[in-house]
Structures are given as C-alpha cells and as structure tokens.
C-alpha cells in the first residue's frame, strides 16, 4: 500500500475544504479553517485532525501504527 501524504480536510462548521500536506513525524492537533476561522481538534478516539476531518488518515495510521 502506497502512503498518501495529502488529504482534503473539511470543516464541519462551514463545509470549506482544502487539500493539505500532512506531517509525517508528528500529530496535528489543531487546524484553523481559512473560511470561518473555526479551530478544529481531533474527535475523541482520533489521533489528529486529519484522522477526524480529512479524506485520508495520517501517514502513521495508514501504516497501521498509532500516531501519538
């Protein structure tokens, strides 16, 4: 399985989405929506905002490892 490093993150507040490059060596706990300025945080049980709101889970999760 090829690891993907880009994910489209979608704001649950306003629906705005944007493709972002995910960090490969750290979790991203916060993400600010460019449109409505809502600060996204991971949902309970998810390690980062990409696992909660992205089209692709973070690279460590794709590999089957825990991100944090």
N, C-alpha and C positions, 0 to 999 in steps of 0.2 A: 504494500500500500504506500503510495506516494504522499508525503506530508504536505499539506497545504498551509501556506503562510499568510494568505489573505482571507479575510472574512468580511461579509457585509453585515454591519451592526445596525440594528433597527431600534429606534427609540420607542418604547411602549407608550409614551405620553403623547407624542405628536405624529408618529409614523415615519419621521425622516430617517433615511438610511444612507449609509456611506461605506464604501469599501475601505478597509484599513489593513495595514500590515500588523500582524500580531507579534508580540515579543516572543522570543524563543527560549529565554533564560529566566523569565520572571512572570508572575501573575500580574494582570492589570485589574486592580480592584475598583478603579473609578474611571468613568468616561463621561465627558460633558457633551451633550447634544449641541451641535452647531446651530440648530434652528431655534429650539425653545430653552436652551441652557439648563435642562434637567440633568442632574448628575446621576448617572446610572451606577448601581452597585450590584454585585452578583446576587442572584436569588439564593435562598437557603439551599445548601447542598451542592452548589456550583462553586468552582474554584476561582472563576474570573468573569468579567463582563462578556467576554466572547462566548463562554460556555452558556451563559444565560440569554444573551441577545444577539449573538452572531449567527451567521448562516453556516459557519464551520466552527467546531470546537477548537480550543487552543492546541498547539503542537504537542505538548506533553500528554494531553488527553487522547489525541489522535494516536499516539504511540502506545497508549494503554497504561501510562504512568500517571500518578497523581501530580497535579501541577504544583501544589504547595505542600 
